[in-house]
Amino acid sequence: MGAEKKKIKLPVFLTKPRYRSRVASFSIILAGWLILEIMMHTGNLSSLFTSLLVPVCCYIVAAIGLNLNVGISGELNLGQACFMSVGAFTAVCLSGSMAGSVSSPLLRLILAMVAGAVVAAFFGLIIGIPVLKLEGDYLAIVTLAFGQIIKSLITNMYLGFDAAGFHFSFVDNKVELQPGGKMLLNGPMGATGTERVSTFSAGVVLILISLIVVFHLMYSRSGRAIMAARDNRIAAESVGIEIFRTKMLAFIVSSCLAGAAGALYGLNYSTLVPAKFDFNTSILLLVYVVLGGLGNMTGTIIATVVLVLLPELLRSMQDYRMLIYAIVLILIMLLTNNETIRTWTMRITRKLRRQTNG
């Protein structure tokens, strides 16, 4: 008798899709962080790409949050930039007011990011109450409208801080500050003179935290209820799932992550205007999610990195830059959302798994 063929037993995280997706996402982030840190410390990364590291982290976190809302919950949200702006300007105001009392930039960054996430989550709750009673295109239109409202409100706000505390004015600048006071928000000019305290390492930590939160929610009882409500609303209601509560949970978590991303983004620039978080920003985030694959966090990370860096990589080809960018978008969409390619890939994966396990 010949020697029996030994079966190679693969680890659990390589055999189950839920674990493979987690391992892939965390591996990409940690490997990317390690490589980029080495490149920065050895001087092999240009100043242009160094300046893009924090914004890329912010967009990844906001896109992961939006994917939870669009891909897992099934609600088309076009107001993600609204929650980023709330988090950004909350963080800028809090960091500016704490500059004299909290000397540690890292502590100010952490407190500002927590505050931005909490305030954005509160706005998500307030906006979600009327919005989540709608469906389809109506929900998308209303979230877009709320985004424009928030942007207009911030554009008309004037906020200053001095020894007497905060001073607020709306539409017209009537803020009078004592000597040594500082304007935190200056209407259409936004926030100026902000101390830059954001770091790439803080962005990586924020991405890891957002992945932990989203994966934990996706594979929990609440996450299964959210996906059940997405797939068949009537069937979910018939087994006792509260549709509004489950969708509200996904909406609040999504807005919270967007607020934290906005806080990190706002504290990365000395000047920040409300117009930065307009309709186009929400559409860009939605493009990252769709091209990465609905419900696919690993794909969202890859698509966001590629689509943020691609215009800069093609800057030398000025005449054909947008044409190449459009072609790459179409190719990514075909590769990530084509059912035939997906079925073919799954078939190969199953075949390799059978051969490995004997």
One Martini backbone bead per residue (centre of mass of N, CA, C, O) as a GRO file, in nm:
protein
  358
    1MET     BB    1   0.096   0.036   0.021
    2GLY     BB    2   0.061   0.349   0.000
    3ALA     BB    3   0.097   0.643   0.102
    4GLU     BB    4  -0.081   0.851   0.259
    5LYS     BB    5  -0.253   1.133   0.204
    6LYS     BB    6  -0.195   1.433   0.325
    7LYS     BB    7  -0.369   1.668   0.503
    8ILE     BB    8  -0.407   2.013   0.479
    9LYS     BB    9  -0.469   2.224   0.745
   10LEU     BB   10  -0.622   2.509   0.754
   11PRO     BB   11  -0.679   2.787   0.879
   12VAL     BB   12  -0.962   2.954   0.959
   13PHE     BB   13  -0.880   3.240   0.823
   14LEU     BB   14  -0.863   3.077   0.524
   15THR     BB   15  -1.167   2.934   0.499
   16LYS     BB   16  -1.326   3.186   0.591
   17PRO     BB   17  -1.453   3.473   0.466
   18ARG     BB   18  -1.477   3.649   0.728
   19TYR     BB   19  -1.165   3.615   0.788
   20ARG     BB   20  -1.029   3.689   0.522
   21SER     BB   21  -1.123   3.986   0.511
   22ARG     BB   22  -0.982   4.075   0.767
   23VAL     BB   23  -0.692   3.993   0.703
   24ALA     BB   24  -0.666   4.159   0.444
   25SER     BB   25  -0.719   4.440   0.560
   26PHE     BB   26  -0.501   4.444   0.786
   27SER     BB   27  -0.258   4.373   0.606
   28ILE     BB   28  -0.264   4.617   0.418
   29ILE     BB   29  -0.234   4.837   0.633
   30LEU     BB   30   0.025   4.738   0.779
   31ALA     BB   31   0.207   4.716   0.529
   32GLY     BB   32   0.174   5.008   0.433
   33TRP     BB   33   0.279   5.145   0.690
   34LEU     BB   34   0.562   5.018   0.695
   35ILE     BB   35   0.661   5.106   0.414
   36LEU     BB   36   0.611   5.417   0.445
   37GLU     BB   37   0.788   5.460   0.693
   38ILE     BB   38   1.050   5.373   0.561
   39MET     BB   39   1.043   5.577   0.325
   40MET     BB   40   1.041   5.834   0.501
   41HIS     BB   41   1.309   5.772   0.673
   42THR     BB   42   1.482   5.738   0.385
   43GLY     BB   43   1.373   5.949   0.156
   44ASN     BB   44   1.165   5.786  -0.075
   45LEU     BB   45   0.941   6.015  -0.029
   46SER     BB   46   0.766   6.245  -0.145
   47SER     BB   47   0.608   6.535  -0.055
   48LEU     BB   48   0.344   6.481  -0.204
   49PHE     BB   49   0.282   6.192  -0.081
   50THR     BB   50   0.304   6.277   0.213
   51SER     BB   51   0.054   6.480   0.199
   52LEU     BB   52  -0.155   6.226   0.124
   53LEU     BB   53  -0.179   6.030   0.367
   54VAL     BB   54  -0.402   6.152   0.547
   55PRO     BB   55  -0.632   6.182   0.337
   56VAL     BB   56  -0.647   5.880   0.271
   57CYS     BB   57  -0.733   5.789   0.552
   58CYS     BB   58  -0.995   5.956   0.560
   59TYR     BB   59  -1.131   5.829   0.309
   60ILE     BB   60  -1.133   5.540   0.411
   61VAL     BB   61  -1.312   5.580   0.660
   62ALA     BB   62  -1.554   5.710   0.513
   63ALA     BB   63  -1.597   5.467   0.314
   64ILE     BB   64  -1.649   5.250   0.525
   65GLY     BB   65  -1.898   5.388   0.644
   66LEU     BB   66  -2.059   5.398   0.375
   67ASN     BB   67  -2.061   5.089   0.325
   68LEU     BB   68  -2.239   5.028   0.567
   69ASN     BB   69  -2.480   5.190   0.447
   70VAL     BB   70  -2.488   5.080   0.144
   71GLY     BB   71  -2.394   4.771   0.152
   72ILE     BB   72  -2.537   4.664   0.425
   73SER     BB   73  -2.811   4.842   0.449
   74GLY     BB   74  -2.911   4.977   0.159
   75GLU     BB   75  -2.846   5.296   0.176
   76LEU     BB   76  -2.855   5.596   0.000
   77ASN     BB   77  -2.582   5.811   0.072
   78LEU     BB   78  -2.524   6.182   0.004
   79GLY     BB   79  -2.401   6.292   0.318
   80GLN     BB   80  -2.101   6.230   0.413
   81ALA     BB   81  -1.970   6.516   0.398
   82CYS     BB   82  -2.136   6.637   0.626
   83PHE     BB   83  -2.000   6.470   0.860
   84MET     BB   84  -1.715   6.563   0.802
   85SER     BB   85  -1.763   6.865   0.857
   86VAL     BB   86  -1.854   6.841   1.147
   87GLY     BB   87  -1.591   6.707   1.251
   88ALA     BB   88  -1.388   6.919   1.151
   89PHE     BB   89  -1.504   7.184   1.296
   90THR     BB   90  -1.508   7.068   1.578
   91ALA     BB   91  -1.202   7.010   1.598
   92VAL     BB   92  -1.096   7.294   1.540
   93CYS     BB   93  -1.236   7.436   1.775
   94LEU     BB   94  -1.128   7.260   2.007
   95SER     BB   95  -0.824   7.287   1.950
   96GLY     BB   96  -0.813   7.600   1.964
   97SER     BB   97  -0.927   7.621   2.264
   98MET     BB   98  -0.682   7.414   2.383
   99ALA     BB   99  -0.397   7.538   2.327
  100GLY     BB  100  -0.345   7.671   2.624
  101SER     BB  101  -0.418   7.395   2.810
  102VAL     BB  102  -0.308   7.187   2.582
  103SER     BB  103   0.012   7.086   2.485
  104SER     BB  104  -0.062   6.818   2.357
  105PRO     BB  105  -0.119   6.721   2.035
  106LEU     BB  106  -0.224   6.430   2.074
  107LEU     BB  107  -0.449   6.493   2.280
  108ARG     BB  108  -0.599   6.693   2.099
  109LEU     BB  109  -0.655   6.494   1.871
  110ILE     BB  110  -0.818   6.288   2.028
  111LEU     BB  111  -1.038   6.479   2.139
  112ALA     BB  112  -1.128   6.588   1.861
  113MET     BB  113  -1.211   6.313   1.736
  114VAL     BB  114  -1.421   6.237   1.946
  115ALA     BB  115  -1.596   6.490   1.912
  116GLY     BB  116  -1.651   6.458   1.607
  117ALA     BB  117  -1.791   6.181   1.631
  118VAL     BB  118  -2.019   6.258   1.830
  119VAL     BB  119  -2.148   6.493   1.671
  120ALA     BB  120  -2.201   6.330   1.412
  121ALA     BB  121  -2.384   6.119   1.549
  122PHE     BB  122  -2.599   6.321   1.636
  123PHE     BB  123  -2.668   6.414   1.349
  124GLY     BB  124  -2.746   6.131   1.254
  125LEU     BB  125  -2.988   6.105   1.441
  126ILE     BB  126  -3.147   6.356   1.350
  127ILE     BB  127  -3.151   6.285   1.042
  128GLY     BB  128  -3.252   5.980   1.057
  129ILE     BB  129  -3.545   6.007   1.150
  130PRO     BB  130  -3.661   6.114   0.868
  131VAL     BB  131  -3.490   5.961   0.645
  132LEU     BB  132  -3.549   5.641   0.723
  133LYS     BB  133  -3.858   5.665   0.610
  134LEU     BB  134  -3.719   5.635   0.351
  135GLU     BB  135  -3.663   5.547  -0.003
  136GLY     BB  136  -3.423   5.550  -0.217
  137ASP     BB  137  -3.425   5.842  -0.385
  138TYR     BB  138  -3.538   6.003  -0.147
  139LEU     BB  139  -3.304   5.956   0.047
  140ALA     BB  140  -3.081   6.078  -0.131
  141ILE     BB  141  -3.203   6.364  -0.153
  142VAL     BB  142  -3.216   6.432   0.153
  143THR     BB  143  -2.915   6.393   0.222
  144LEU     BB  144  -2.822   6.608   0.025
  145ALA     BB  145  -2.978   6.844   0.154
  146PHE     BB  146  -2.843   6.829   0.433
  147GLY     BB  147  -2.559   6.885   0.330
  148GLN     BB  148  -2.623   7.173   0.225
  149ILE     BB  149  -2.719   7.291   0.492
  150ILE     BB  150  -2.462   7.251   0.660
  151LYS     BB  151  -2.278   7.416   0.474
  152SER     BB  152  -2.436   7.684   0.504
  153LEU     BB  153  -2.412   7.715   0.809
  154ILE     BB  154  -2.098   7.722   0.824
  155THR     BB  155  -2.062   7.965   0.624
  156ASN     BB  156  -2.240   8.158   0.852
  157MET     BB  157  -2.021   8.121   1.073
  158TYR     BB  158  -1.915   8.277   1.390
  159LEU     BB  159  -1.613   8.198   1.587
  160GLY     BB  160  -1.489   8.275   1.915
  161PHE     BB  161  -1.190   8.296   2.141
  162ASP     BB  162  -1.145   8.371   2.491
  163ALA     BB  163  -1.133   8.440   2.825
  164ALA     BB  164  -1.468   8.445   2.818
  165GLY     BB  165  -1.496   8.257   2.565
  166PHE     BB  166  -1.747   8.215   2.357
  167HIS     BB  167  -1.830   8.359   2.024
  168PHE     BB  168  -2.138   8.421   1.846
  169SER     BB  169  -2.230   8.427   1.490
  170PHE     BB  170  -2.474   8.509   1.228
  171VAL     BB  171  -2.385   8.601   0.899
  172ASP     BB  172  -2.280   8.830   1.085
  173ASN     BB  173  -1.992   8.990   1.208
  174LYS     BB  174  -2.015   9.030   1.583
  175VAL     BB  175  -1.739   8.961   1.689
  176GLU     BB  176  -1.582   9.033   2.011
  177LEU     BB  177  -1.250   9.042   2.112
  178GLN     BB  178  -1.012   9.000   2.313
  179PRO     BB  179  -0.705   9.016   2.385
  180GLY     BB  180  -0.590   8.709   2.240
  181GLY     BB  181  -0.793   8.625   2.058
  182LYS     BB  182  -0.981   8.377   1.847
  183MET     BB  183  -1.068   8.277   1.534
  184LEU     BB  184  -1.232   7.982   1.429
  185LEU     BB  185  -1.474   8.109   1.262
  186ASN     BB  186  -1.508   8.282   0.917
  187GLY     BB  187  -1.717   8.178   0.745
  188PRO     BB  188  -1.628   8.140   0.420
  189MET     BB  189  -1.322   8.107   0.526
  190GLY     BB  190  -1.337   7.954   0.781
  191ALA     BB  191  -1.052   7.798   0.892
  192THR     BB  192  -0.778   7.968   1.048
  193GLY     BB  193  -0.477   7.897   1.194
  194THR     BB  194  -0.432   7.594   1.218
  195GLU     BB  195  -0.304   7.342   1.393
  196ARG     BB  196  -0.100   7.079   1.291
  197VAL     BB  197  -0.173   6.735   1.431
  198SER     BB  198  -0.172   6.539   1.216
  199THR     BB  199  -0.112   6.185   1.145
  200PHE     BB  200  -0.043   5.890   0.996
  201SER     BB  201  -0.067   5.704   1.244
  202ALA     BB  202  -0.349   5.804   1.326
  203GLY     BB  203  -0.483   5.708   1.062
  204VAL     BB  204  -0.424   5.405   1.095
  205VAL     BB  205  -0.569   5.368   1.364
  206LEU     BB  206  -0.846   5.458   1.257
  207ILE     BB  207  -0.878   5.232   1.051
  208LEU     BB  208  -0.863   4.995   1.248
  209ILE     BB  209  -1.105   5.080   1.419
  210SER     BB  210  -1.315   5.081   1.189
  211LEU     BB  211  -1.282   4.780   1.117
  212ILE     BB  212  -1.361   4.664   1.388
  213VAL     BB  213  -1.643   4.787   1.402
  214VAL     BB  214  -1.758   4.680   1.131
  215PHE     BB  215  -1.701   4.374   1.163
  216HIS     BB  216  -1.850   4.340   1.429
  217LEU     BB  217  -2.125   4.430   1.317
  218MET     BB  218  -2.161   4.239   1.069
  219TYR     BB  219  -2.115   3.958   1.266
  220SER     BB  220  -2.355   4.023   1.422
  221ARG     BB  221  -2.677   4.034   1.510
  222SER     BB  222  -2.722   4.322   1.400
  223GLY     BB  223  -2.597   4.272   1.120
  224ARG     BB  224  -2.797   4.051   1.030
  225ALA     BB  225  -3.042   4.238   1.054
  226ILE     BB  226  -2.954   4.447   0.846
  227MET     BB  227  -2.934   4.243   0.603
  228ALA     BB  228  -3.226   4.143   0.620
  229ALA     BB  229  -3.357   4.422   0.569
  230ARG     BB  230  -3.225   4.457   0.291
  231ASP     BB  231  -3.329   4.195   0.139
  232ASN     BB  232  -3.613   4.167   0.334
  233ARG     BB  233  -3.840   4.351   0.487
  234ILE     BB  234  -4.086   4.167   0.537
  235ALA     BB  235  -3.938   3.920   0.655
  236ALA     BB  236  -3.806   4.073   0.889
  237GLU     BB  237  -4.069   4.169   1.026
  238SER     BB  238  -4.192   3.874   1.070
  239VAL     BB  239  -3.935   3.811   1.288
  240GLY     BB  240  -3.894   4.099   1.462
  241ILE     BB  241  -3.752   4.321   1.304
  242GLU     BB  242  -3.631   4.645   1.345
  243ILE     BB  243  -3.583   4.847   1.091
  244PHE     BB  244  -3.522   5.131   1.202
  245ARG     BB  245  -3.305   5.050   1.413
  246THR     BB  246  -3.100   4.914   1.222
  247LYS     BB  247  -3.058   5.157   1.029
  248MET     BB  248  -2.974   5.358   1.249
  249LEU     BB  249  -2.718   5.219   1.337
  250ALA     BB  250  -2.567   5.239   1.065
  251PHE     BB  251  -2.591   5.549   1.036
  252ILE     BB  252  -2.438   5.632   1.295
  253VAL     BB  253  -2.172   5.484   1.245
  254SER     BB  254  -2.112   5.623   0.976
  255SER     BB  255  -2.110   5.919   1.089
  256CYS     BB  256  -1.891   5.873   1.302
  257LEU     BB  257  -1.659   5.801   1.105
  258ALA     BB  258  -1.679   6.063   0.943
  259GLY     BB  259  -1.614   6.253   1.181
  260ALA     BB  260  -1.330   6.141   1.241
  261ALA     BB  261  -1.217   6.193   0.957
  262GLY     BB  262  -1.271   6.500   0.958
  263ALA     BB  263  -1.091   6.567   1.199
  264LEU     BB  264  -0.825   6.474   1.072
  265TYR     BB  265  -0.849   6.657   0.823
  266GLY     BB  266  -0.876   6.942   0.960
  267LEU     BB  267  -0.585   6.895   1.126
  268ASN     BB  268  -0.404   6.904   0.837
  269TYR     BB  269  -0.489   7.213   0.814
  270SER     BB  270  -0.469   7.564   0.832
  271THR     BB  271  -0.699   7.559   0.605
  272LEU     BB  272  -1.072   7.560   0.606
  273VAL     BB  273  -1.343   7.504   0.392
  274PRO     BB  274  -1.674   7.425   0.338
  275ALA     BB  275  -1.648   7.360   0.022
  276LYS     BB  276  -1.496   7.086   0.052
  277PHE     BB  277  -1.794   6.964   0.158
  278ASP     BB  278  -1.946   6.866  -0.097
  279PHE     BB  279  -2.106   6.689  -0.334
  280ASN     BB  280  -1.843   6.573  -0.462
  281THR     BB  281  -1.742   6.422  -0.211
  282SER     BB  282  -1.978   6.222  -0.188
  283ILE     BB  283  -1.938   6.098  -0.470
  284LEU     BB  284  -1.650   5.995  -0.429
  285LEU     BB  285  -1.716   5.801  -0.197
  286LEU     BB  286  -1.917   5.634  -0.365
  287VAL     BB  287  -1.710   5.542  -0.576
  288TYR     BB  288  -1.528   5.383  -0.385
  289VAL     BB  289  -1.747   5.180  -0.301
  290VAL     BB  290  -1.842   5.069  -0.576
  291LEU     BB  291  -1.558   4.985  -0.689
  292GLY     BB  292  -1.491   4.798  -0.433
  293GLY     BB  293  -1.761   4.700  -0.323
  294LEU     BB  294  -2.036   4.599  -0.180
  295GLY     BB  295  -1.927   4.506   0.143
  296ASN     BB  296  -1.615   4.562   0.060
  297MET     BB  297  -1.349   4.663   0.245
  298THR     BB  298  -1.097   4.591   0.080
  299GLY     BB  299  -1.189   4.725  -0.184
  300THR     BB  300  -1.223   5.009  -0.065
  301ILE     BB  301  -0.929   5.058   0.005
  302ILE     BB  302  -0.806   5.018  -0.276
  303ALA     BB  303  -0.981   5.222  -0.435
  304THR     BB  304  -0.906   5.473  -0.272
  305VAL     BB  305  -0.603   5.474  -0.316
  306VAL     BB  306  -0.603   5.472  -0.625
  307LEU     BB  307  -0.801   5.728  -0.675
  308VAL     BB  308  -0.622   5.935  -0.520
  309LEU     BB  309  -0.332   5.878  -0.663
  310LEU     BB  310  -0.373   5.876  -0.974
  311PRO     BB  311  -0.374   6.182  -1.051
  312GLU     BB  312  -0.077   6.219  -0.954
  313LEU     BB  313   0.058   6.002  -1.140
  314LEU     BB  314  -0.076   6.162  -1.409
  315ARG     BB  315   0.039   6.459  -1.418
  316SER     BB  316   0.252   6.425  -1.656
  317MET     BB  317  -0.026   6.351  -1.829
  318GLN     BB  318  -0.215   6.604  -1.888
  319ASP     BB  319  -0.372   6.541  -2.164
  320TYR     BB  320  -0.456   6.219  -2.051
  321ARG     BB  321  -0.552   6.194  -1.755
  322MET     BB  322  -0.872   6.170  -1.765
  323LEU     BB  323  -0.884   5.934  -1.960
  324ILE     BB  324  -0.731   5.727  -1.787
  325TYR     BB  325  -0.907   5.753  -1.538
  326ALA     BB  326  -1.169   5.650  -1.674
  327ILE     BB  327  -1.062   5.373  -1.761
  328VAL     BB  328  -0.990   5.271  -1.478
  329LEU     BB  329  -1.275   5.287  -1.362
  330ILE     BB  330  -1.402   5.082  -1.554
  331LEU     BB  331  -1.216   4.841  -1.488
  332ILE     BB  332  -1.279   4.825  -1.187
  333MET     BB  333  -1.582   4.779  -1.218
  334LEU     BB  334  -1.559   4.513  -1.380
  335LEU     BB  335  -1.382   4.349  -1.172
  336THR     BB  336  -1.571   4.400  -0.901
  337ASN     BB  337  -1.886   4.366  -1.058
  338ASN     BB  338  -1.847   4.098  -1.212
  339GLU     BB  339  -2.001   3.796  -1.215
  340THR     BB  340  -1.817   3.621  -1.393
  341ILE     BB  341  -1.548   3.681  -1.250
  342ARG     BB  342  -1.641   3.597  -0.968
  343THR     BB  343  -1.712   3.301  -1.038
  344TRP     BB  344  -1.432   3.222  -1.146
  345THR     BB  345  -1.276   3.281  -0.883
  346MET     BB  346  -1.437   3.086  -0.699
  347ARG     BB  347  -1.371   2.828  -0.858
  348ILE     BB  348  -1.065   2.838  -0.818
  349THR     BB  349  -1.068   2.844  -0.509
  350ARG     BB  350  -1.208   2.568  -0.468
  351LYS     BB  351  -0.999   2.398  -0.621
  352LEU     BB  352  -0.755   2.469  -0.441
  353ARG     BB  353  -0.883   2.370  -0.175
  354ARG     BB  354  -0.920   2.070  -0.259
  355GLN     BB  355  -0.619   2.016  -0.319
  356THR     BB  356  -0.514   2.088  -0.032
  357ASN     BB  357  -0.726   1.879   0.123
  358GLY     BB  358  -0.761   1.624  -0.083
   0.00000   0.00000   0.00000
